[in-house]
Amino acid sequence: MASGSTSTTGRPMESRTGRSKQRYNSKGERLVAGIVPLTADKTYVLLIQSTRRKGWVLPKGGWESDEECTEAAAREAWEEAGISIQIDYDLGDIAETRPPKKPSKDSTKSIYRFYEATVTKEETEWPEKHKRERQWFTYVQAKEALTSRPELLEALNRSTIKR
């Protein structure tokens, strides 16, 4: 699609880039919005392939200054996983505990705000389709896939997914 065009859902097809509008708290921690995307019957969670590290992750990304946190979470769900969602619950804040892959100016810790959401639609085309796969997991499978990401595992455990 050409630059600036929209998908069939009316959403822009390009994902936001850069961190010029990124929010940080008073301690300098990056504020990140994310979702735990579940099926309506709460038996499966949708995970996406990480682009920076090997493995599976929950859709998440920077909460920007021109949007509410729930809007950021829904935007990240669309950009990274190609899904439309209904946000059901605020799962609260979770502090990042893992060390950065390699120290850099971008290695500030993050504070994640996760929301439980029901997936209402899966699109065949989405902004990050070329660099991410998506896959449905049971709780047991997702728990195993997220073992190296304690903040994401905590979000999954706070959700109402059937265990």
C-alpha positions as CSV (number, residue, x, y, z in Angstrom):
1,M,0.0,0.0,0.0
2,A,1.1,3.5,-0.6
3,S,2.3,5.7,2.1
4,G,-0.6,7.2,4.1
5,S,-3.1,4.7,2.9
6,T,-5.3,2.9,5.3
7,S,-6.3,-0.8,5.8
8,T,-9.8,-2.1,5.4
9,T,-10.3,-1.3,9.1
10,G,-9.6,2.4,8.4
11,R,-6.3,2.2,10.3
12,P,-3.1,3.7,8.9
13,M,-0.9,0.8,7.6
14,E,2.4,2.4,8.7
15,S,3.6,1.9,12.3
16,R,4.9,4.8,14.3
17,T,8.7,5.0,14.4
18,G,11.2,6.8,16.7
19,R,10.8,7.9,20.2
20,S,10.3,11.6,20.0
21,K,6.9,11.4,21.6
22,Q,7.9,8.6,24.1
23,R,6.7,9.0,27.7
24,Y,9.1,8.6,30.7
25,N,8.3,8.8,34.4
26,S,10.1,11.0,36.9
27,K,12.8,8.3,37.4
28,G,13.6,8.3,33.7
29,E,11.9,4.9,33.1
30,R,10.3,4.4,29.7
31,L,6.5,3.9,29.9
32,V,5.4,1.0,27.8
33,A,1.8,-0.1,27.0
34,G,1.0,-3.7,26.3
35,I,-1.8,-6.3,26.0
36,V,-2.5,-9.9,26.9
37,P,-4.7,-10.7,23.9
38,L,-7.1,-13.6,24.6
39,T,-9.7,-15.5,22.7
40,A,-13.3,-14.7,23.8
41,D,-13.4,-18.0,25.8
42,K,-10.1,-17.2,27.5
43,T,-8.4,-20.5,26.5
44,Y,-5.7,-19.0,24.2
45,V,-3.3,-16.1,24.3
46,L,-1.8,-14.6,21.1
47,L,2.0,-14.2,21.2
48,I,4.2,-12.5,18.6
49,Q,7.8,-13.1,17.5
50,S,10.2,-10.8,19.1
51,T,12.2,-8.6,16.7
52,R,15.1,-7.9,19.0
53,R,15.6,-11.2,20.8
54,K,14.7,-14.7,20.0
55,G,11.4,-16.0,21.2
56,W,7.8,-15.0,21.7
57,V,6.5,-11.9,23.4
58,L,3.2,-10.1,24.1
59,P,2.4,-7.1,21.9
60,K,3.7,-3.9,23.6
61,G,5.5,-0.7,22.8
62,G,6.1,2.9,23.8
63,W,3.2,4.9,25.3
64,E,3.4,8.2,23.4
65,S,2.6,11.7,24.6
66,D,-0.4,12.2,22.2
67,E,-2.4,9.2,23.3
68,E,-4.0,7.5,26.3
69,C,-2.4,4.4,27.6
70,T,-5.3,2.2,26.4
71,E,-4.9,3.8,22.9
72,A,-1.2,3.0,22.9
73,A,-2.0,-0.6,23.8
74,A,-4.6,-1.0,21.1
75,R,-2.2,0.7,18.6
76,E,0.6,-1.8,19.5
77,A,-1.8,-4.7,19.1
78,W,-2.6,-3.5,15.6
79,E,1.0,-2.6,14.6
80,E,2.7,-5.7,15.9
81,A,0.0,-8.4,15.8
82,G,-2.5,-7.2,13.2
83,I,-5.4,-7.6,15.7
84,S,-8.4,-5.5,16.7
85,I,-9.1,-5.8,20.4
86,Q,-11.6,-4.9,23.1
87,I,-9.8,-4.0,26.3
88,D,-11.4,-5.8,29.3
89,Y,-9.1,-5.2,32.3
90,D,-6.3,-3.0,33.5
91,L,-3.6,-5.5,34.8
92,G,-1.5,-2.7,36.4
93,D,2.1,-1.7,36.2
94,I,5.0,-4.2,36.0
95,A,8.6,-3.1,36.4
96,E,11.2,-4.5,34.0
97,T,13.7,-6.7,35.9
98,R,16.0,-8.1,33.2
99,P,19.3,-6.5,32.4
100,P,19.7,-4.8,28.9
101,K,21.1,-7.0,26.1
102,K,24.0,-4.6,25.8
103,P,24.4,-1.3,27.7
104,S,23.6,1.7,25.5
105,K,21.9,5.1,25.7
106,D,18.7,3.1,25.0
107,S,19.1,0.7,27.9
108,T,16.8,2.5,30.4
109,K,14.5,0.3,32.4
110,S,10.8,0.2,31.4
111,I,7.6,0.3,33.3
112,Y,4.9,-1.8,31.6
113,R,1.2,-1.1,31.9
114,F,-0.6,-4.2,30.6
115,Y,-4.3,-4.7,29.7
116,E,-6.2,-7.9,29.2
117,A,-8.0,-7.8,25.9
118,T,-10.3,-9.9,23.8
119,V,-9.3,-10.3,20.2
120,T,-12.2,-9.2,18.0
121,K,-10.6,-9.5,14.6
122,E,-7.3,-10.8,13.0
123,E,-6.2,-9.0,9.9
124,T,-4.2,-10.7,7.1
125,E,-2.1,-7.6,6.5
126,W,-0.6,-5.4,9.2
127,P,2.3,-3.0,9.6
128,E,4.8,-5.4,11.1
129,K,3.7,-8.6,9.3
130,H,7.0,-8.7,7.4
131,K,9.0,-9.0,10.6
132,R,6.7,-10.8,13.1
133,E,4.8,-14.1,13.2
134,R,1.9,-14.5,15.5
135,Q,0.6,-17.7,17.1
136,W,-2.0,-18.8,19.6
137,F,-0.8,-20.5,22.8
138,T,-2.5,-22.2,25.7
139,Y,-1.5,-21.0,29.1
140,V,1.0,-23.8,29.6
141,Q,2.6,-23.2,26.3
142,A,2.7,-19.4,26.8
143,K,4.1,-19.8,30.3
144,E,7.0,-21.8,28.8
145,A,7.5,-19.4,25.9
146,L,7.7,-16.4,28.3
147,T,10.1,-17.9,31.0
148,S,12.9,-15.6,30.0
149,R,10.7,-12.5,30.2
150,P,9.5,-12.2,33.8
151,E,7.5,-9.0,33.3
152,L,5.6,-10.6,30.4
153,L,5.0,-13.8,32.4
154,E,3.7,-11.6,35.3
155,A,1.2,-9.9,32.9
156,L,0.0,-13.4,31.7
157,N,-0.4,-14.6,35.3
158,R,-2.5,-11.5,36.2
159,S,-4.9,-12.2,33.3
160,T,-8.0,-14.4,33.5
161,I,-6.7,-16.9,30.9
162,K,-7.9,-20.5,31.7
163,R,-5.0,-22.4,33.3
